[in-house]
Amino acid sequence: MKESDEYYENLVDKVMAESVLQKPSADFTSKIMSQILIAEKSKAIVYKPLISKSVWFVILVCLIAFVGYVIFGGNETKQNDLVVSDLLYSKIDNITPLFQFSKNTSYAVLIVALMALIQIPVLKNYYDKRYRF
C-alpha cells in the first residue's frame, strides 16, 4: 500500500508543478457582482394574500346572514321571558335537528371562535412588524 501511495503522491506533485496558476481578469469581481444584483432584483417577493379581500367579504356576509337568521328568522317563540342565549340556542336547535348540542358546547364553540377572531389580527400585526423590510 505504501508504494502505491507514494506513486500517486509523486504523480500529483509532478502534475501540479507543470500546471500554471490561472488568474482571473481585472474586472472579474465587478462582472460577478453586477450579475448578482440583476438576479436579486428579478427575485423580488410580491406579497399576495392567501385569501383575497373579496372572499373575506363573502365569508363575512354569509356569517352575518347566518347569525341574523338564527336570531330573527325561523320559528318565533311566544314566551316573553326568554333570555337571548336561550333564544339563540333554540334557534340553532331548530336549524340543526340532527345535532344535539348542549349549552356548554355552544358556549365553548362561541368562545373559541371569538378568541380566534381576536388572535388573527394580533398575530398578523406582530408578524408584519417583525418581518418589515
C-alpha positions in Angstrom: 0.0 0.0 0.0 2.8 2.4 0.8 4.4 2.1 -2.7 1.1 2.9 -4.4 0.5 5.9 -2.2 4.0 7.2 -2.9 3.4 6.7 -6.6 0.2 8.8 -6.5 1.8 11.5 -4.4 4.7 11.8 -6.9 2.2 11.9 -9.8 0.2 14.6 -8.2 3.3 16.6 -7.4 4.5 16.3 -11.0 1.1 17.4 -12.4 0.9 20.4 -10.0 4.4 21.5 -10.9 3.7 21.5 -14.6 0.3 23.4 -14.3 0.2 27.1 -14.3 -1.9 29.1 -11.8 -4.7 30.9 -13.7 -5.6 34.4 -12.8 -9.0 36.0 -13.4 -9.4 39.1 -15.4 -9.2 42.6 -13.8 -12.9 43.2 -13.9 -13.9 39.7 -12.8 -15.4 40.8 -9.4 -17.4 43.7 -10.9 -18.9 41.3 -13.5 -19.9 38.8 -10.9 -21.4 41.5 -8.6 -23.4 43.0 -11.5 -24.9 39.6 -12.3 -25.8 39.0 -8.6 -27.6 42.4 -8.4 -29.6 41.7 -11.5 -30.6 38.3 -10.1 -31.6 39.8 -6.8 -33.8 42.4 -8.4 -35.7 39.8 -10.5 -36.5 37.7 -7.5 -38.3 40.4 -5.5 -41.1 38.9 -3.4 -44.5 40.4 -4.0 -47.0 39.9 -1.2 -50.2 38.2 -2.3 -52.6 37.2 0.4 -53.8 33.6 0.6 -57.4 34.7 0.9 -58.4 37.8 -1.1 -60.5 40.6 0.3 -63.5 39.7 -1.8 -63.5 36.2 -0.4 -63.3 37.6 3.2 -66.2 39.9 2.3 -68.3 37.0 1.1 -67.5 35.0 4.3 -68.4 38.0 6.5 -71.7 38.5 4.7 -72.5 34.7 5.0 -71.7 34.8 8.7 -73.8 37.9 9.3 -76.7 36.4 7.3 -76.5 33.2 9.4 -76.4 35.0 12.7 -79.3 37.2 11.6 -81.3 34.2 10.5 -80.6 32.4 13.8 -81.6 35.5 15.9 -84.5 36.9 13.9 -85.7 34.3 11.4 -87.1 30.8 11.7 -89.7 29.8 14.2 -90.8 32.5 16.6 -91.5 31.7 20.2 -94.3 33.4 22.1 -92.6 33.5 25.5 -91.6 36.9 26.7 -89.3 35.8 29.5 -86.7 34.1 27.3 -83.1 35.2 27.6 -81.1 36.0 24.4 -78.9 32.9 24.9 -81.9 30.7 25.3 -83.5 32.2 22.1 -80.2 31.7 20.2 -79.9 28.2 21.5 -83.5 27.3 20.5 -83.0 28.8 17.0 -79.8 26.8 16.5 -81.6 23.7 17.7 -84.3 24.3 15.1 -81.8 24.8 12.3 -79.9 21.7 13.1 -82.3 19.0 14.3 -79.8 16.2 13.5 -77.2 17.6 16.0 -77.9 17.9 19.7 -75.6 20.5 21.3 -75.5 21.2 25.0 -75.3 24.7 26.2 -71.7 24.2 27.3 -70.7 23.0 23.9 -72.4 26.0 22.3 -70.6 28.4 24.7 -67.3 26.7 24.1 -67.6 27.0 20.3 -68.6 30.6 20.6 -65.6 31.4 22.9 -63.1 29.6 20.7 -64.4 31.5 17.7 -64.1 34.8 19.5 -60.6 34.1 20.6 -59.6 33.1 17.1 -61.1 36.4 15.7 -59.1 38.3 18.3 -55.8 36.4 17.8 -55.7 36.6 14.0 -55.3 40.5 13.9 -52.9 40.4 16.8 -50.6 37.8 15.2 -50.8 39.5 11.8 -49.7 42.8 13.3 -46.9 41.0 15.2 -45.5 39.3 12.1 -46.0 42.4 9.9 -43.8 44.4 12.4 -41.3 41.6 12.7 -40.6 41.0 9.0 -40.9 44.5 7.8 -38.2 45.2 5.2 
